[in-house]
Amino acid sequence: MSNQRTWDVLLRLWTVALLGAEYAHSSRVPPPNPLEPLLAHARDLLAHARDLHPPARDLHPPAYRVFYQTGESEEDLPECSPWTVCNKVDIYDSPRVERQCRCPRGPPCSAALDPSDGHTVTDKTRHFKVCEPTKKLAKCRYFRDVTWTFTTFPDNATQQIIHCVCPKNSVAYIIKRQAYQTGQGVGFHYSFACSPQSRLRCERKEPCRLFTVKKRPQFEEVNTNTLCQCPHAHHCPLHHLDPGVIPGKTYTEDAIRTYSGYCM
């Protein structure tokens, strides 16, 4: 019998037994409940079924929008290599999960918004989830160590591998871009390192934040870079559609447009 049918039968038994118990309880002179043995039996069966088939954990709450980098289901995803990002959780606008690959063993890839789940490397408004515990990752040294590598393939698929974790209050930046040729076309390999967050005060008419918006088939992918700190009693826009943001250059070939945010 399938797991679903087992649960359906048990729930029906449980409902019938509860109705009998309710009837017995509502009578003025409580008669002996003839369904009491059935109630006890259903209780035992439910406990046994929970031990054998615990309910599956919901990794994608209903509020999430879930996208698949390859295909349209878990079966279409490749198996993750060691320290490969399996989920990208973006909280820039409304929460979005982009499935990258399947964990080869152990629990499924986390999609929790909580960055303290033990499987998350954060970068601004994005949470990079990995199959392995992040406590095993070393701390990156500023400007020297590669925190992650990002590879694009000719078929528009990507792969991101984490090598170390940036120190707190730092940002990742590109230090190298390499093109490579395959039989299917040209791909690119990017390397990122860590830099301390800028503490410089913004000069007059100087943008405090840069937004890079890339059009994807299903959504917009937004990357933010803080350039300087606003003066006292001012704030820097957090969204590229907020007041104080001015559109910048458009790169048609890459479907990218930039925006500059100014202190308000």
N, C-alpha and C positions, 0 to 999 in steps of 0.2 A: 504494500500500500504506500502511495506517495506521502511525503511529509505534509503537503497541503490537505490531502484527504484525511489523514490521521487527525490533524488539528480540527477539521470540520466536524468529524464524528465526535471527538471528545467535547467540543464546545456545545454540540447539540445535547449530549448526555448531561453536561453540566447545567444547561438551561432547564431541561426537564426536571432535574433534581431540585434546582432552586425554586421552581414553580411549586413543586410539591411541598417544600419546606415553608414557603410563603403562605400556602393554603393552611398548613397545619398551625402556623403561628397565629393566623388571623382568626381562627375559630375560638369561640368562647370557652368551650371545653376541649382543650387540645387532644384530638385523637392520636393514637400512635401513627406516625408517618410511615406508610408502607414503602416509601421511596428512600428511606434513610440508608438502607444497604447500597442502593444505586448511587446515592450522593457520595458515600464514603468510597465506593469503587471508582467513581469518576474523578474524585479528588486524588486518589492514588495514581490513576492513569495520567492525569495532567502533570503531576509532579514528575513521573517517570519520563513523560514525553519532553518536558523542559530540559531534563538532564541529557537526553539523547540528542535532541534537536533544538538547541537554544535559538531564539529569534535572531536573525541576521542584523548586524549593526548597520544603521543607515548612515553611510559616509557622506551623502549629498542631501542636506536638508532641502525641503521643497522650495525655499526661497532662492536657492542657487540656480543659476543658469549653467548647465554642464555642456561642454563642447569636447569633441574628440579630434585630436590632431590628425589621426589616421582613421579612416572609416567612420562608422556610426555606432559602434558598440565595443564592449570590452574585448571581445574575441578578435576585433580588427587591430588592436594595439600590439606593438612589439613588446617583447620582454625587456625589462630594464637592465642595463649594464650597471656595475657597481657605482654608486654615488651619482647616478643619473636622476635628474628631476623627473618625478613621476606625475606630479600635479603642480599646476601653477594656479594659485588662488589669488585673484585680483580684487581688491576692495576699494579701488579708486572711485568708482561710481556705485553701481549696485554689484553685490558679490557675484563673482563669476569663477567657475572652475574649468580649466582646460586640461583634459586628460592627455598625458604624454606617452606613458608606457605602463605595463603591468609589473608589479613586484613579483619576482620569481618564486619567493617563498615567504612564509610568515603571514601576518595580517595584510589586508589590502592597503593601498596607498591612502594616507590621510587626506581629507579635504576640509579639516576643521579650520574655522577662522582664528582660533586660538593659536598664537605663535609659540606657546610654551608646551606644545604637545610632544616635544622631544624629537620631531622629525622635520623641523622647519628652519630654513635660512631666510631671513627677511631682507627685502630691498625696497625701501620706501613703502609704496602701497601694494607690493606684491609679496606673497609668501611662496617660497619654493619648497615643495615637499619632496623628501627622499625616503627610500625604503629603509635605510639604515638609521640607527640612532645618531643624531648630530653631535652628541657628547663625545663621540669618537673622533670628530674633526679637530684639527689643530687650529690655533689662532693665527691669522695672517699677520705678516709684518707690513707696515705701510710702504707703498711704492715698490715693493720687492717681490712679494709672493703673488701668484695668480690665484685669486679667490674662486673663479669659475671660468670655464671655457664654453663658448656657445658656437655651435656649428649649424649652418643652413645647408640644405641639400637641394639639388636641382628640382626635385618634385615638391618643393615648398615645405617639406618636413624639417624639423629642427631637433637638436639634441643639446642639452645643457648638463654639464658635469661639474659638481662641486668639489673643490680641492681643499679649501680651508674657509674659515669664517672671519669676516671683517670685524675689527674691534668695535665696541659700542660707539655710537655717534660718529660713524664714518660712512663714506659713500663709495660705491664701486664705479670705476671709469675704465674706458677702453685703453689698453696700452699697445695692442697689436691687432692688425687685420690682415689676414692672408687669404688669397684666392687659390682655389685648387680646381683642376679639370678632371671630369669623369666622362664616361661614355654617354651619360645623359645630359651633360651640360656643366655649368660652372657653379661651384659652391663657395662659401666663405667660412673662415674659421676666425673667431674673435676671442681675445684673451682680456680678462678684466682684473684689475688690481684695486687695492683699497687706498683711500685718501681721507684724512681728517675732514670733518664738516667745516666749511668756511665760516670763520667768525668775523670776517671783515664787514664793516658797516657799508650799506649801499650809499653811493654818491647820488646827488640830485639827478634825476632823469635816467638813472641806471636800473635795468631790470633786476628784480630780486629772484625770479624763478623762470626757467625755460621749460616749456611743454613741447614734447614731440609726439604728434598724433599720427598713428599709422592706421590706414583703413584696411581692415581684414574682411573677408567675405561675410562673417557672422557678427563682427563687432569692431569697435575702435580700440586699439591698443595704445595706451598713453604712458609715456615715460616722463618723469619730472626730474629736474636738476635745480637744486637751490644754489644760487650764485653768490648771494650776500645776505646779511641780516638787516632787517628794516630798523629805522630809528625808533626810539621810545614812542609809545602810543600809536604806532603804525603796525599794520600787519600785511603779510604777503598773500596774495590770492592762492587758494589751494586747488582750484579747478580751472581748466582752460576756458570755461564759459562764465566765470565769475567777473564782476565789475573790476576794472583795473587791468584786464588782459587784452592785449592787442595782437591780432593775427600777424604772422611773419611770412617767411618764405614758404613756397610750395614746391615739392619735388615730385613731379607728376609720375616719373618712371617708377618710383618706389611707393607711390600713393601716401606720401608723408607731407604733413604741414606743421610748421612750428608756430608757437605762440609765446609771447613775452609778457610776464606778469610784473606789475609795478606796485610799490608800497602804497597802501591806502591809509 
